[in-house]
Amino acid sequence: MSELRFNVADVAGVRLAVSPVNETVMSMWALASPVHHAVHLPWIDRARVTLRRPEVAARVRPLVELARPRCWLPDFLTPAARPNVEMAEQLEQIAATPPVVVVQDLLATTPRRPLGTFGRALLADPGGLLPQLVDAVRVWYDEAIASDWSRMQALLDADVTYRAAQLAENGAGRFFEQLHPSLRWLGDRVVSDDPFERDFDLRGRGLALNPTVFSGRRVLWNLLEDSLPVGAYPVRAVGTLWEATAPPPGDPLARVIGPGRAVLLHRLDTAATTTDLARLTGMSAGNVSQHLAALHAAGLVDRSRQGRYVLYRNTEAAAVLLRASRGG
């Protein structure tokens, strides 16, 4: 069981952001243990082919070793993300980790499993070998993640939008209990039903929360209390990540308003952003925007702003059309 103790500043400092480094590093768990990450099999099949290329395998080896299944990740390798952070910025942050922090973070991982060959070498020469690890993360992102990043980011961004609305509407206590079934809010602390035995005082530093595609079923916390507090939690609707939607066969609504707009209406029974809809339908964001503008002008779609996101949802007029087309 883990406990994170909050003061007033910590509650005010809860923030949500997407971390491309987290997804790149944690993707190694799915690659090494596909039976526990079956939802990602379309990506795993492609990634395995990529990793078999000798020039990729050689450069990615340090990351493969440090991100082994059932191993703890050193805190410096999964830094807390700020909103709209880019991969290059996070890589620079990792590269700038002081050698003493690299050493202490690596040592914190050893109670779970001993370090491998590269980990021991990095422990002995953190300043000299850290660039190899940064290069490994960069190469793996470029070769295995970048081509799917827009799809992943759309899902992660949608989760951030949803959670931010929960936090604003319900407050921190209810927010944490809705974030994951293992979490409980007990007045001044979050209790996490997990096997990690953390006991942290956030000390006014707040808490960065990053939704993740590849983390599996648990909420993961940083290892050391001195690290910037961060938690990684499973993203909602991960089962839709690799889906692409085609118009329903013989859909009568598609014959009236066009297949693209019909597909969007079928998806907008629940609110979604333009990037959500692009990911779910396989259409470009530009095409989605054009269709949404036309549907909004026709009174079939409402839109509302939540922070920097615009959410779209069907109006009652659209619901009438959909019920008719579905035979209801």
WOURTA-V436308 format. One record per residue. N is the residue number from 1. RES is the residue in one small letter. PSI is psi in radians with two decimals (999 if undefined). D_CENTER is the distance of its C-alpha to the mean C-alpha in Angstrom with 1 decimal. Layout:
BEGIN
n = (N;N)
res = (RES;RES)
psi = (PSI;PSI)
d_center = (D_CENTER;D_CENTER)
END
This chain:
BEGIN
n = (1;2;3;4;5;6;7;8;9;10;11;12;13;14;15;16;17;18;19;20;21;22;23;24;25;26;27;28;29;30;31;32;33;34;35;36;37;38;39;40;41;42;43;44;45;46;47;48;49;50;51;52;53;54;55;56;57;58;59;60;61;62;63;64;65;66;67;68;69;70;71;72;73;74;75;76;77;78;79;80;81;82;83;84;85;86;87;88;89;90;91;92;93;94;95;96;97;98;99;100;101;102;103;104;105;106;107;108;109;110;111;112;113;114;115;116;117;118;119;120;121;122;123;124;125;126;127;128;129;130;131;132;133;134;135;136;137;138;139;140;141;142;143;144;145;146;147;148;149;150;151;152;153;154;155;156;157;158;159;160;161;162;163;164;165;166;167;168;169;170;171;172;173;174;175;176;177;178;179;180;181;182;183;184;185;186;187;188;189;190;191;192;193;194;195;196;197;198;199;200;201;202;203;204;205;206;207;208;209;210;211;212;213;214;215;216;217;218;219;220;221;222;223;224;225;226;227;228;229;230;231;232;233;234;235;236;237;238;239;240;241;242;243;244;245;246;247;248;249;250;251;252;253;254;255;256;257;258;259;260;261;262;263;264;265;266;267;268;269;270;271;272;273;274;275;276;277;278;279;280;281;282;283;284;285;286;287;288;289;290;291;292;293;294;295;296;297;298;299;300;301;302;303;304;305;306;307;308;309;310;311;312;313;314;315;316;317;318;319;320;321;322;323;324;325;326;327;328)
res = (m;s;e;l;r;f;n;v;a;d;v;a;g;v;r;l;a;v;s;p;v;n;e;t;v;m;s;m;w;a;l;a;s;p;v;h;h;a;v;h;l;p;w;i;d;r;a;r;v;t;l;r;r;p;e;v;a;a;r;v;r;p;l;v;e;l;a;r;p;r;c;w;l;p;d;f;l;t;p;a;a;r;p;n;v;e;m;a;e;q;l;e;q;i;a;a;t;p;p;v;v;v;v;q;d;l;l;a;t;t;p;r;r;p;l;g;t;f;g;r;a;l;l;a;d;p;g;g;l;l;p;q;l;v;d;a;v;r;v;w;y;d;e;a;i;a;s;d;w;s;r;m;q;a;l;l;d;a;d;v;t;y;r;a;a;q;l;a;e;n;g;a;g;r;f;f;e;q;l;h;p;s;l;r;w;l;g;d;r;v;v;s;d;d;p;f;e;r;d;f;d;l;r;g;r;g;l;a;l;n;p;t;v;f;s;g;r;r;v;l;w;n;l;l;e;d;s;l;p;v;g;a;y;p;v;r;a;v;g;t;l;w;e;a;t;a;p;p;p;g;d;p;l;a;r;v;i;g;p;g;r;a;v;l;l;h;r;l;d;t;a;a;t;t;t;d;l;a;r;l;t;g;m;s;a;g;n;v;s;q;h;l;a;a;l;h;a;a;g;l;v;d;r;s;r;q;g;r;y;v;l;y;r;n;t;e;a;a;a;v;l;l;r;a;s;r;g;g)
psi = (2.44;2.57;2.33;2.05;2.29;2.54;-3.06;-0.73;-0.62;-0.72;-0.73;-0.37;0.23;2.23;2.72;2.43;2.81;2.34;1.84;-0.54;-0.75;-0.84;-0.67;-0.81;-0.85;-0.32;-0.43;-0.54;-0.74;-0.70;-0.69;-0.37;1.18;-0.47;-0.48;-0.05;0.79;-0.47;-0.38;0.28;-0.66;-0.71;-0.73;-0.74;-0.75;-0.71;-0.62;-0.68;-0.75;-0.78;-0.34;-0.22;2.16;-0.70;-0.50;-0.82;-0.72;-0.73;-0.45;-0.17;-0.76;-0.68;-0.72;-0.72;-0.78;-0.43;0.76;2.65;2.56;0.35;2.58;2.53;2.40;2.47;-0.65;-0.35;-0.27;1.22;2.67;2.37;2.55;2.83;2.40;0.38;2.51;2.75;-0.76;-0.67;-0.71;-0.61;-0.68;-0.66;-0.76;-0.76;-0.48;0.11;2.20;2.50;-0.65;-0.56;-0.70;-0.80;-0.85;-0.62;-0.68;-0.75;-0.54;-0.35;-0.29;-0.42;-0.46;-0.92;2.54;2.68;2.62;-2.90;-0.89;-0.70;-0.73;-0.68;-0.70;-0.64;-0.65;-0.51;1.20;-0.69;-0.64;-0.55;-0.21;-0.68;-0.55;-0.69;-0.74;-0.73;-0.68;-0.76;-0.74;-0.81;-0.75;-0.68;-0.85;-0.68;-0.55;-0.35;-0.70;-0.72;-0.39;0.07;-0.68;-0.64;-0.82;-0.78;-0.65;-0.76;-0.76;-0.74;-0.69;-0.66;-0.74;-0.76;-0.80;-0.81;-0.67;-0.67;-0.69;-0.77;-0.75;-0.63;-0.60;-0.19;2.97;-0.74;-0.94;-0.61;-0.86;-0.65;-0.46;-0.35;-0.69;2.49;-0.37;-0.12;2.46;2.51;2.11;1.10;-1.08;0.27;2.74;2.22;2.21;2.09;1.53;3.01;0.27;-0.33;0.88;2.59;1.64;2.44;2.07;-0.36;0.70;0.14;-0.09;-2.96;2.10;2.27;2.19;2.04;2.54;2.56;-0.67;0.11;-0.24;-2.42;-0.10;2.76;2.30;2.36;2.79;2.73;-0.70;2.41;-0.49;-0.29;2.69;2.15;2.27;2.51;2.48;2.17;2.66;2.31;2.63;2.65;0.60;-0.41;-0.28;-0.04;-0.76;0.22;2.64;2.37;2.29;2.78;2.45;2.38;2.25;0.37;2.04;-0.52;-0.61;-0.56;-0.36;-0.85;-0.01;2.57;-0.67;-0.83;-0.60;-0.74;-0.73;-0.76;-0.67;-0.48;-0.30;0.40;-0.49;2.62;2.55;2.75;2.99;-0.74;-0.64;-0.86;-0.62;-0.75;-0.75;-0.53;-0.33;0.00;2.77;2.72;-0.62;-0.78;-0.71;-0.79;-0.75;-0.78;-0.72;-0.66;-0.75;-0.72;-0.65;-0.74;-0.52;0.00;0.32;-0.27;2.36;2.72;2.57;2.66;2.35;1.80;-2.22;0.09;2.56;2.14;2.41;2.56;2.65;2.52;3.06;-0.55;-0.73;-0.68;-0.66;-0.81;-0.74;-0.70;-0.70;-0.76;-0.48;0.02;0.33;999)
d_center = (23.3;21.5;22.6;21.4;24.3;24.0;26.6;26.8;25.2;22.2;21.8;22.1;19.6;16.5;13.9;10.4;8.5;5.7;6.6;7.8;9.8;7.6;6.4;10.2;11.6;10.1;10.9;14.4;14.3;13.9;16.5;18.9;18.7;18.2;20.1;17.4;14.6;17.0;14.6;13.5;17.2;17.5;15.2;16.8;20.2;19.7;18.1;21.1;23.5;21.9;22.2;25.8;26.8;28.8;28.0;24.2;24.7;26.9;24.6;21.4;23.4;22.6;18.9;19.8;22.0;19.9;16.9;19.2;18.4;19.5;19.5;18.2;16.4;18.4;16.9;17.8;15.5;12.2;13.4;12.3;10.8;12.8;12.3;12.6;12.7;13.6;13.3;17.0;17.0;14.7;17.0;19.9;18.8;18.6;21.9;23.6;23.0;26.6;28.1;28.9;25.2;24.3;27.1;26.3;22.6;23.7;26.5;24.1;22.5;25.9;26.8;24.3;25.6;27.8;26.6;27.3;29.5;27.2;25.9;29.6;30.4;27.6;28.9;32.4;31.6;28.3;29.5;30.7;27.9;24.7;25.0;24.9;21.5;20.1;21.6;20.2;16.5;17.6;19.4;16.7;14.3;17.3;18.5;15.8;12.5;14.0;15.7;12.7;10.4;11.7;10.9;7.2;7.1;9.4;7.5;4.6;7.9;9.8;8.2;8.9;12.3;13.0;12.4;14.4;17.1;17.3;17.7;20.3;22.2;22.3;22.1;20.3;22.0;21.1;17.6;16.8;18.7;16.7;13.3;14.2;17.6;18.1;18.2;21.5;22.7;26.2;27.6;26.6;23.9;20.9;21.9;19.3;21.0;19.9;22.0;21.0;23.7;22.3;24.5;23.3;24.9;22.5;25.7;24.8;21.8;19.4;16.0;12.7;9.7;6.1;3.8;2.8;4.7;7.5;8.4;11.0;12.7;13.0;11.9;12.4;14.4;15.9;19.2;21.7;22.8;23.7;20.2;18.4;16.9;13.2;11.2;8.0;7.9;7.2;5.8;9.2;11.1;9.4;13.1;13.4;11.1;14.2;16.7;19.1;21.6;25.3;27.9;29.4;32.6;35.6;33.8;36.6;34.5;33.3;37.0;37.5;34.7;33.2;30.5;27.7;28.4;29.0;25.6;23.9;26.2;25.4;21.7;22.4;23.7;20.5;19.3;16.9;16.3;17.8;14.5;13.7;17.2;17.3;14.5;16.3;19.7;19.6;21.6;21.1;19.9;23.5;25.0;22.8;23.9;27.5;27.5;25.9;28.6;31.3;30.1;29.9;33.4;34.7;33.6;31.2;27.9;27.2;24.8;23.7;21.8;19.3;18.8;17.9;16.9;19.6;19.3;21.8;23.5;26.7;30.0;32.7;34.5;31.6;31.5;35.2;34.8;32.1;34.2;37.2;35.4;34.0;37.5;36.9)
END
